[in-house]
Amino acid sequence: MSRRDWLIVGAGFTGAVLAERIATQLDQSVLVIDRRGHIAGNAYDYPENGLLVHRYGPHIFHTNSERVWRYLSGFTEWRPYFHKVLGMVDGRLVPVPFNIDSILALFPPRMADRLCDTLIQRFGFGQKVPILKLRTEADPDLRFLADYVYEKVFEGYTLKQWGMRPEDLSASVTARVPVFVSRDDRYFQDRYQAMPRAGYTALFERLLDHPRIRVELNAEYRDVASSVPHDRTVFTGPIDEFFDYTHGALPYRSLRFERRVEKPPCGLPVGTVNYPNEFDFTRITDQRHLGGAPDVDPLLITEYPESYSVGVNEPYYPIPSTATTPLLERYLASADSLDGRVFFAGRLGDYAYYNMDQACARALALFEKRIAPLVTGQAPSGRIAVSA
Ligand SMILES: Cc1cc2nc3c(=O)[nH]c(=O)nc-3n(C[C@H](O)[C@H](O)[C@H](O)COP(=O)(O)OP(=O)(O)OC[C@H]3O[C@@H](n4cnc5c(N)ncnc54)[C@H](O)[C@@H]3O)c2cc1C
């Protein structure tokens, strides 16, 4: 293959957005590779029985970033979608994140009213309170509620999902599980919430559809890097893998997905049902809701969290914690020493728990602040923060 200006490793959000920017804004040639047999990274979806199935678990697009929303809207039309989640708590399905309706469903009426009043007076209606913060409250009703939610909704789920106690995880993970002082039962409250109308894979096809971009699938970085001449690299795979685990292996969490097609009425009433306490799996998703196809047979995807082993399963989640920070810092220092030749970005390249909009924002920022100035001869230095 002829020489390329850029080799981009990974055809997920990070790699595809950077490829699009480099090709269209800098007119440079890009080879995008992925070791998987498809584009779109973890957001990959495919058609089956009238549905778009998310192969790597439910992916719901949500963002407060007008910039990311506008950028991606250049490559897809959207279908509005508000994701709803119920959790199985004490034998009842109640809204998750835990909210006022969850309280009303689980406790006797007078007790529920008192708990709701106390919560509203203390924090204000419409506020989100991280569960670990609620546990530090002095009021006995709030402490009771905090302990209840902690034990019945949070602790078991966290132990299953991460294989760790909540306290040992970074606040960037635990802050994702609030008590919501509201009756809003949407899982997200972002300004923009939607699914790509033709699916994520179609969105990626449009991102990558440019004469200066070539895509190679089932292609491993090590093989391509030595056989295809290129000037610079963007690596969106695991940063520790890139450096051959020189400083030691960073921890990741993996998942096993089990799917089955049911006949109505066996589908779920909402997109996802969480099981914080019972069973070995964490949640089941009914793809009909995500796919906007209520009349087809329910396709249920069950997620079993697993420990991660190199070469055995996928590193889906970095596990940010105080214990992993020093190791990550060593890898980031190694990455800095390659500055200008190899850039790291994305959920695995940055080892950060990004959502899709954050991965997209990170790619746009990397392009604007580092890559474009480098190519046009005005290279600044320093790491780039994400602001989706
Ligand atoms: C179960 C699950 C559910 C999620 N749900 C949501 C959600 O609802 N909403 C949301 O916003 N986000 C969600 N996310 C997060 C979302 O998947 C990420 O934000 C997004 O995928 C990040 O994109 P990326 O390009 O950084 O990484 P990825 O999508 O992981 O892409 C990286 C690509 O690099 C390839 N690669 C790695 N190493 C190599 C190598 N050596 N050679 C060749 N190729 C390589 C991989 O095969 C992969 O395709 C979810 C994630 C998971 C795991």
The ligand as an SDF file (V2000), in Angstrom:
LIG
                    3D

 53 58  0  0  0  0  0  0  0  0999 V2000
  -21.7290   -2.0310   27.3210 C   0  0  0  0  0  0  0  0  0  0  0  0
  -21.4670   -0.5960   26.9750 C   0  0  0  0  0  0  0  0  0  0  0  0
  -22.5330    0.2870   26.8930 C   0  0  0  0  0  0  0  0  0  0  0  0
  -22.3120    1.6360   26.5930 C   0  0  0  0  0  0  0  0  0  0  0  0
  -23.3870    2.4630   26.5080 N   0  0  0  0  0  0  0  0  0  0  0  0
  -23.1990    3.7550   26.1820 C   0  0  0  0  0  0  0  0  0  0  0  0
  -24.3260    4.6340   26.0640 C   0  0  0  0  0  0  0  0  0  0  0  0
  -25.4750    4.2370   26.2670 O   0  0  0  0  0  0  0  0  0  0  0  0
  -24.0970    5.9320   25.7240 N   0  0  0  0  0  0  0  0  0  0  0  0
  -22.8210    6.4120   25.5070 C   0  0  0  0  0  0  0  0  0  0  0  0
  -22.6750    7.5950   25.1910 O   0  0  0  0  0  0  0  0  0  0  0  0
  -21.7350    5.5930   25.6030 N   0  0  0  0  0  0  0  0  0  0  0  0
  -21.8940    4.2850   25.9360 C   0  0  0  0  0  0  0  0  0  0  0  0
  -20.8110    3.4420   26.0210 N   0  0  0  0  0  0  0  0  0  0  0  0
  -19.4660    4.0110   25.7760 C   0  0  0  0  0  0  0  0  0  0  0  0
  -19.0810    3.9890   24.2900 C   0  0  0  0  0  0  0  0  0  0  0  0
  -19.0000    2.6480   23.8490 O   0  0  0  0  0  0  0  0  0  0  0  0
  -17.7130    4.6850   24.1410 C   0  0  0  0  0  0  0  0  0  0  0  0
  -17.8110    6.0270   24.5620 O   0  0  0  0  0  0  0  0  0  0  0  0
  -17.1980    4.7090   22.7120 C   0  0  0  0  0  0  0  0  0  0  0  0
  -17.2360    3.4270   22.1590 O   0  0  0  0  0  0  0  0  0  0  0  0
  -15.7750    5.2160   22.7170 C   0  0  0  0  0  0  0  0  0  0  0  0
  -15.2710    5.2040   21.4080 O   0  0  0  0  0  0  0  0  0  0  0  0
  -13.7380    4.9080   21.1540 P   0  0  0  0  0  0  0  0  0  0  0  0
  -13.5120    5.1600   19.7120 O   0  0  0  0  0  0  0  0  0  0  0  0
  -12.9000    5.6610   22.1140 O   0  0  0  0  0  0  0  0  0  0  0  0
  -13.5260    3.3650   21.5190 O   0  0  0  0  0  0  0  0  0  0  0  0
  -14.0850    2.0300   20.8720 P   0  0  0  0  0  0  0  0  0  0  0  0
  -15.4950    2.1900   20.4070 O   0  0  0  0  0  0  0  0  0  0  0  0
  -13.7980    0.9560   21.8600 O   0  0  0  0  0  0  0  0  0  0  0  0
  -13.1820    1.8060   19.5670 O   0  0  0  0  0  0  0  0  0  0  0  0
  -11.8300    1.3970   19.6650 C   0  0  0  0  0  0  0  0  0  0  0  0
  -11.5690    0.4420   18.5050 C   0  0  0  0  0  0  0  0  0  0  0  0
  -10.1550    0.1910   18.4520 O   0  0  0  0  0  0  0  0  0  0  0  0
   -9.9500   -1.1380   18.0010 C   0  0  0  0  0  0  0  0  0  0  0  0
   -8.6140   -1.5570   18.4050 N   0  0  0  0  0  0  0  0  0  0  0  0
   -8.1050   -1.5680   19.6500 C   0  0  0  0  0  0  0  0  0  0  0  0
   -6.8310   -1.9960   19.6370 N   0  0  0  0  0  0  0  0  0  0  0  0
   -6.5190   -2.2670   18.3470 C   0  0  0  0  0  0  0  0  0  0  0  0
   -5.3360   -2.7610   17.6890 C   0  0  0  0  0  0  0  0  0  0  0  0
   -4.2110   -3.0490   18.3710 N   0  0  0  0  0  0  0  0  0  0  0  0
   -5.3830   -2.9360   16.3430 N   0  0  0  0  0  0  0  0  0  0  0  0
   -6.5180   -2.6490   15.6430 C   0  0  0  0  0  0  0  0  0  0  0  0
   -7.6600   -2.1730   16.2170 N   0  0  0  0  0  0  0  0  0  0  0  0
   -7.6510   -1.9990   17.5550 C   0  0  0  0  0  0  0  0  0  0  0  0
  -11.0690   -1.9040   18.7070 C   0  0  0  0  0  0  0  0  0  0  0  0
  -11.3440   -3.1250   18.0310 O   0  0  0  0  0  0  0  0  0  0  0  0
  -12.2290   -0.9190   18.6820 C   0  0  0  0  0  0  0  0  0  0  0  0
  -13.1210   -1.1640   17.6290 O   0  0  0  0  0  0  0  0  0  0  0  0
  -20.9840    2.1050   26.3630 C   0  0  0  0  0  0  0  0  0  0  0  0
  -19.9190    1.2090   26.4410 C   0  0  0  0  0  0  0  0  0  0  0  0
  -20.1330   -0.1200   26.7480 C   0  0  0  0  0  0  0  0  0  0  0  0
  -18.9720   -1.0650   26.8460 C   0  0  0  0  0  0  0  0  0  0  0  0
  1  2  1  0
  2  3  1  0
  2 52  2  0
  3  4  2  0
  4  5  1  0
  4 50  1  0
  5  6  2  0
  6  7  1  0
  6 13  1  0
  7  8  2  0
  7  9  1  0
  9 10  1  0
 10 11  2  0
 10 12  1  0
 12 13  2  0
 13 14  1  0
 14 15  1  0
 14 50  1  0
 15 16  1  0
 16 17  1  0
 16 18  1  0
 18 19  1  0
 18 20  1  0
 20 21  1  0
 20 22  1  0
 22 23  1  0
 23 24  1  0
 24 25  2  0
 24 26  1  0
 24 27  1  0
 27 28  1  0
 28 29  2  0
 28 30  1  0
 28 31  1  0
 31 32  1  0
 32 33  1  0
 33 34  1  0
 33 48  1  0
 34 35  1  0
 35 36  1  0
 35 46  1  0
 36 37  1  0
 36 45  1  0
 37 38  2  0
 38 39  1  0
 39 40  1  0
 39 45  2  0
 40 41  1  0
 40 42  2  0
 42 43  1  0
 43 44  2  0
 44 45  1  0
 46 47  1  0
 46 48  1  0
 48 49  1  0
 50 51  2  0
 51 52  1  0
 52 53  1  0
M  END
$$$$
